[in-house]
Amino acid sequence: MVKYKGKEYTGYWSWCAALNRALDNGIKITSADFFASVSKDDLREILKSDSDYDIPMFEERWEVLQEAGKVLMKKYNGQFSNVIEKCEKSAQSLLKLVVTDFPSYRDTAEYNGKKVSFYKRAQILIADIWSCFEGKSYGEFNDIDTITMFADYRIPQSLVFFGAMEYSEELMNYLKKGTMMKTGDRFEMEIRGCSIWATEMICKQTRQMLDDDDETKDTMVNSILIDHFLWDFRRDNNDKMPHIPFHRIRCIYY
């Protein structure tokens, strides 16, 4: 939990609050040169919690931050905007470049002998740029609809809640035990893969419904927007989902 300007933030929003707090204090946390060389002690101070809860996976977070800074300094003159410009308004080109040049974004595993790529962090990076710039300037991508939902451990809860997915008895019993999964575990990959496909089907059906009505046929919808809705819904309605367990995992890919 992080307190910022009189409010308390948890989860993902605590990370945002910590970064804004650092910027307010004159720390160049958005500079590639800074996070390529930031010490563990300095980063721990920047991300310090206002509760007794330690920062999970701190070492891994520090290593990922260092990696990103060093790659940006070495190949892109320290500016992520140069990465975006190189991709010429293509979300897929940006996705491929990110997972090629930044190893920590290579969110892949093997399922039944085949390589499966989820690229959750790389895709949400692109989606955040698109959203923040409202599809303009650096956020203009001519193929943004090719980005899928961001396969994590929270969206599946909303999908099960709405009946878009259903867990088998075996899987439900496993999740209720609270067993910690590892990247590439069968259940983990199946939940993530089915979440992506369920969201794609929701998107397809929603588009059809919107197109059938003259008043809504020009309304934009894609998997990014549906993901945002499902993530917000889970956060705002957590009390309605005590019967739907989430899969537990600690890794750098979520």
N, C-alpha and C positions, 0 to 999 in steps of 0.2 A: 504494500500500500504506500502511495506517495501523496503527500499533501502539496497542493499547488494553488496559490491564489484563493485560499479559503475553502477549497474542495478536496475531497479524498478520492483517489483513483486507484483502481485495482486492475489486475490482469494486463492486457495489452495497453490500456489507457494509462497505466502507471508508468510504462516505458515512455510514452509520449510526454507525460507530465515531467518526468525526470529530464528529458531532453530539453523541454521548454525552460525548465528551471535552470539548466546549465547555460542556455543561451542568454537568459536574463542576467546571469552572473558573469557574462563576458567570456564564457568558455567557447572556443571555436569547435564545438562538437560536430558541426556539419562540414568541417574542412577535412579533406582526404589526408592532408599532411599531418593533421592533428591525430586522427584516429589510426593512422598508420604507425604512429610512434607513441601513443598514449600508454602510460605504465598501468600495470594492474591496480596499483594502489589508487592512482588518479581516477581510473574508470570506476573502481568500487565506490569511491567517494561521490562521483557523479551520479551513480545509479543507486545510491543508498536509500534504503526504505525508511519510512517513518513508523514502521512496526518492527517486531522482533523477527520477522520472516526474512531469512537469507535469500539472496538472489540465486535462483536455480541455475545450474549450469554456467556459472560465472566464467570459468576458464574457457569453455567453448565459445561463449559470447565474445570474450576478449580476442580469441584467436580469429574468429570470423570477421570481427571489426578490423583487426590488423591486416588480414588478407585483403579485404576490400580496399582499404586505404593504399596498400602497397601496389595493388594491380592498377588502381586509378592513377597513382603517381607515375608508375613505370610506363603505362601504355596510353593514358588518356589525359596527360597534362594535369592530373589532379581534379578533373571535372567530369562528373557523371553526365552532364549535358552533352559532352563529346561522344559518349557511348550512345545516347539517344539519337543524336544527329547522324551517326554512322549508319543507323538502321533505316533511314529514309522513310519514316512514317509506317513501318511494318512492325506490328507487335510480334509476329513470329520470328522475324530477323533479330529483334531485340532479345527475345527469349533464347534463341540459339546462341547469341553472342554472350549473354550473361552466364549460361550454364557451361559454356566453353572456357571463358576467361576467369570465372570466379568459381573455383572447385566446390566451395561449400554449398552452392546452389544445385549440385547434381543429385537431385532427389530421385534416385532410382533403386530398384531392387529386382530380384528374380522370382518369377512365379511360374511354376510348372515348366521350368527350363527356358522361359522367355524373359527377356529384359522388359521391365515395365517402368515408365517414367511418369512421375506425378508433378514434379516441378512446382510445388505449392508456393514456395517463397519467391521464385522467379516470376510466377504469374501474378501474384498479389502485388509485387513490385510494379509491374506494368499496369495493373488495374488501378493502383493508387496514383500513379502518374496521370493516367487517363482521367480519373475522377477529380483530382486536385486541379488540373488544368481545364476541366470541363470539356474534354475532347478537342481542345485548341492548343496552338503553339506546341510545346513539347509533348502535350498530351494527345496530339492528333495522330491516330493510327487508322489506316484504311482497312485493317483486318481485325479490329478489336474483338469482333464477335467470335473469333477462333479461340479466344482464351476461355478456359473452362472454369468451373468453380474451384475453390482452393481447398483441397482435400485435407481436412484437419480432424480433430476429435470432437468438435462441438456441432458443426453442421449436421452430422448424422443424427444427432438427437432430434433436431427439428424435423428432419426427413421422416424419421420413425414416428414422431408425434403426429405428423400430418398424414401418415399412411402411405407415403411415397416409397418407403422401404419397410421391410419386416425382418426382424432378427429370428433366426431359428432358435429352438429351445436350447440346443447345444451352445450356441453363441451367447445367448442371454445368460445362461448359467455361468459361463466363463467370465463374462463382463461383470456380473454381480460379485464375483470373488475379488475383484479389484486387482487382478494379476497385472503386473507391469509387463507390457509388451516390448519387443525389440523391433527396430526397423527391419522390414522384410518378413515379419511373421505372417503366416497365412491369413489369420483373421484380420490383422491390421491392413493388409493389402486388399482383401476382399471388401472391407468396410469402405476404404478410400475409393476403390474402383467403382463400387456400386453407388456411392454418393455422387461421383462425377456423372455417371450415366443417368441416375435418377434426376439430377438437376438438368441435364440436357433434355430429357423427356418433358420435364416441367416447362422448360423454356420453349420447346417446340409447340406444346399444347397452348401455352399462353399466347405465343405469337399468332396461332391460328384463331384463337378467340378474339384477339384484338383486331386482326385483319377482317374478321367477319362483321365488324361494326364500323360504319362510316365515321363515327365520332372518335374512334380510338385506333383506326388502322395505321396512323402515322406515329403511334406511340412506340418509343424505343424500348426494347427489352432484350437482355442478353444474360448469360450465365453469371456475369459479374454482379449485375443488379439483383438477381435472384439470390446469390450468395450473400450479399449485403443484407437483404431482408431476412434470410434464414438465420444469419449470425446474430443480428439485432433481436430477432424474435426469441431466440434461445436465451439471450442475456436478460431480456425484459420479462421472460416468463419461466424462469428457472424453477419457480415453485410449482409449476404445473407438470414438471417432468421428473419427479423423484423416482418414478418407475422405469425410467429409460436411462440405463447406465451409459457412460461414455468409455471409450477404450483409453487406457492409461499408457502413456509412453513419454520418455524423455529423450529428445533427439534435437539436432540442429535444423531439421527439415520442416518443422511446423511453425 
